[in-house]
Amino acid sequence: MTNGKKQMPLLLKVIIAIIIGILFGQVVTATDGGSLGTVLAYGLRVGATFSDIFNRYVGFFVPLLIVGLVAPSIADLGVKASKALLITVALAYGSAFGVSLIAYLLGASIIPSIVTPGSAAEANAINVGSFLPASFTFEPIMGIITAIALAFSIGLAAAFIKSDTLPKFLDDGKQIVIKILGGFIVPLLPYHIGIIFAKMSAQGNILQNLVNFASIIGVIIMLQIAYLLVLYFTAGSLTGRNPITAIKNMLPSYFTALGTQSSTATIPVTLKCAEANGVSEDVRGFTIPLCSTIHLTGSAVTQTFGSMAVFFLFHGTVPTLAMMLPLVIFLGIILIAAPGVPGGAPAATVPVLKSFMGFTPEMSGIMYTLGITNDAFSTASNVAGDGAISMIVDKLTAKDQAAMKELHEQEAAAHHAAAK
């Protein structure tokens, strides 16, 4: 809510932008050669210039975003270090890495059968370009891997240095990054996406690309659901609980996330679902809120499979494992503490594809669209998976919980005896 007025959902803005962009591109194509066509083509070129500037700025901003979000999260985890916490973090990263690798292996065999190779690269005689010279760019302060290494270094240092100012400095930096992302970059994404689709509409086979787009979204959702089954059958085998029952207990959390598109807003429901699955109060009390920011497997599937499909869409070949491996390894880290705003995860991760896979602005634009269009299902998959992690952590720390409970009971008994 802003100034008492309900804002239009980001997904609806993107859908409207895509429709307007496609129609505008078709009009440009239909009027090509006439005076009206010349004016419209000039207008499209102005839009392409805005899109180009926006894309270059986001590329500049991403290393700062990684440092600004990851460093305070690492610092916070370090301060709260415990066995249960370390197990949770290890499981969350292992899950994100595992699902990304699975998405790659399945994508390598599935994508050639659902996507028309190189169809996005097809173009007619209309040349849509930018007024910007190639030399005009925002140079990133550092590379992506360098930013991740710096974030870990600062975060770990802050965790072990007794300082009153450093944690506040990191938190202020995090708030600045979130403000830029949520108040500037994400609101401009629909315009950027609309211009990308206008260019594609004017230059290529837009109908075929929309069919490809729908196929990619459908497979991503199926992969997300399939991985949830893997998580819960794994958790069920370790805990001795019925995985089907556990999944049924998590459905309220899944469907709430579909509506809210926010892991944070769904936490109260997810806690209730974890309680229904028999997870102890202490464990669910910290695993669910923590995993809502570090266990984003639904988003990992979208980014991994989606980036492969888009690469195939433009280049006609599936990216190699060597090309995808940096993304698979670092995606679980890049997604740490992604802001709980719709479109935040793709805005944080898509620009990384330029560094890892050489994505062009057009390829990035489609990835933004995939991420935002599938945001509700990605969020639902994220939070539903958190319940499985909490079940596993509860099982692995059961002895520690029993020992701690016994210690508390002994202390209470001693206190009671002393009072007599």
Secondary structure as GFF3:
##gff-version 3
##sequence-region A 1 420
A	DSSP	alpha_helix	10	30	.	.	.	ID=ss1
A	DSSP	alpha_helix	35	79	.	.	.	ID=ss2
A	DSSP	alpha_helix	83	114	.	.	.	ID=ss3
A	DSSP	three_ten_helix	119	121	.	.	.	ID=ss4
A	DSSP	alpha_helix	144	160	.	.	.	ID=ss5
A	DSSP	alpha_helix	165	180	.	.	.	ID=ss6
A	DSSP	pi_helix	181	185	.	.	.	ID=ss7
A	DSSP	alpha_helix	186	203	.	.	.	ID=ss8
A	DSSP	alpha_helix	206	239	.	.	.	ID=ss9
A	DSSP	alpha_helix	243	260	.	.	.	ID=ss10
A	DSSP	alpha_helix	263	276	.	.	.	ID=ss11
A	DSSP	alpha_helix	281	294	.	.	.	ID=ss12
A	DSSP	alpha_helix	297	315	.	.	.	ID=ss13
A	DSSP	alpha_helix	321	334	.	.	.	ID=ss14
A	DSSP	alpha_helix	344	349	.	.	.	ID=ss15
A	DSSP	alpha_helix	352	357	.	.	.	ID=ss16
A	DSSP	alpha_helix	361	373	.	.	.	ID=ss17
A	DSSP	alpha_helix	375	396	.	.	.	ID=ss18
A	DSSP	alpha_helix	398	419	.	.	.	ID=ss19
###
